[in-house]
Amino acid sequence: MTESKALEKETNEILESIEQCCSCKFCATSCPVYKKEYKGHSSLFSEAAPGKMKAFYYHKKYGYGKLEDLRDLLYFCIGCGNCERACKDFSSYVPVPNIIEKIRALLVKEGVGSLPRQKAFGEHTILEHNPYMEKHQNRFDWLPKKISNTLPEKAEYIYFVGCTSSYRQKQLTLDTVNVFTKLGVDFTVLGPDEWCCGSPLLRTGQWDIAKKLAEHNRDVLSKMDPDKIITTCAGCYRTFEVDYKKTYKDMLGVDFPFKVLHTTQLLAELIKKKELTFNKKYDAVKVTYHDPCHLGRHAGVYDAPREVLGAITGLKLVEMPRTRDRSWCCGAGGGFKAGYTDNSLSVALDRLTEVEGTGATILASACPFCWRSLDDAIQKKNSKMVMKDVIQIVSEHI
C-alpha cells in the first residue's frame, strides 16, 4: 500500500469513528478549555470535542477551512479525557482523546502538525532524549554520588525517573530516593540508558519519534530484567502501562511485559504489609488531593494515593467537588502547556479556585506535570496554598 493510500485509509477510519460525535454536545461543559479564549476570541462549541471533530470531518469530507486553522484547533485540547468520561456516562462511547491524537498524527504526516514549540521538543528529543531542551548527559545530575555509587546493577525494581522529574522537579526525585532508601526498597536506575518514555510525542502526533523511544526503552529494560518498574510520573506510568501495552501497542510494535507501578501504588502495598509506618504526624492539617488525568481517568489509579495520605496520623483528607474520574485537569497535558501557555495557566487557576474552596492548606498530587502547573497557578494568584507531591509528604513523615 502506498503512503498516500495508507493516509487515506487512516483518515476514512477516523471519519467513521467520529460521525456519531459530531452531532452530540453532551461532553461540552466537561471540557476545561470550553469557553476559553481561542486565537483572540471565544467560539464556545469549537473548543469542545464535538466542534473539533466536526471541523476535521467537514474539512476532510468537503474541504472546509484551512488546514493550518484546523491544526490550531485540534491542538487546542489538553487530552484530559473528561469528554470521554462524559460520553460513557451520557451518550454512546467515542474514545475522543485517542481519536484526537490520531488526527494529530495525520496532520504531522501531512506536514502541518505539530505546533512550533511541540515540533521543537520533538526534534530535541531525537538528539538528547528529552523534550526540555536539556543535555542528556545531565539527566542524572540530581542524584548524589554517595547514592549512585551504592545502587546495584540489577534490582527488583527499576526506578524510571522520567524527564520532568529529572530536569524540572529534582526535589521530587530526591525525596523518592530518600523514601526508597529508608524503606530498604531494592531498586536501581537506568542512568544514561534512560530515555523519554515518549508521552509528549504520542500526545502531539509525533509517533515516529515515540516509536524509537519505545523500542529503546523496551530493549534496555529487557537487558535489566527487573521484576517491576516504578515511576513517580503519572505520564510515564500511563505511557508504559496503557500506551505501550494497549492503546498504541500495534503502532509502537513493542512487547512490554513488565509490571509497572506508580510510586503511590508501591507505598500503598507497603502500608498494607506494615512495612511502611509513619513516626511523625500532622497536627490536624487539611490536605486535598488532585487526581492527575494520566494516572486517574487514563489509567484508573484513584485509591492508592488516598490510601497513602490516609495512613498519615493527623492528616485530614478533604475532597474537592470534582474528584476521581470527574477531576478537573491541571492544564498541562497533551502538549497544551507548550502550545497554549496562557490558556494552560487559566485552566490551572480554575482548579486552584476549587482547591481553595476545600479549606485545605496543602494541595497534593502524584504527577510532576500537575505539580508544576498547579504551583504556577499558586504563584500567579499569590495563594497561601502549598503544593506537594504525595511522595514529598511521605518523605517528611518517615
Secondary structure by P-SEA (a helix, b strand, c coil): ccaaaaaaaaaaaaaaacccccccccccccccccccccccccccccccaaaaaaaaaaaaacccccaaaaaaaaacccccaaaaaaaaccccccaaaaaaaaaaaaaaaacccccaaaaaaaaaaaacccccccccccccccccaaaaaaccccccccccccccccccaaaaaaaaaaaaaaaccccccccccccccaaaaaaacaaaaaaaaaaaaaaaaaaacccbbbbccaaaaaaaaccccccccccccccccbbbbcaaaaaaaaaaaccccccccccbbbbbbbbbcccccccccccaaaaaaaacccbbbbbcccccccccccccccccccccaaaaaaaaaaaaaaaaaacccbbbbccaaaaaaaaaaaaaacccbbbbcaaaaaaacc
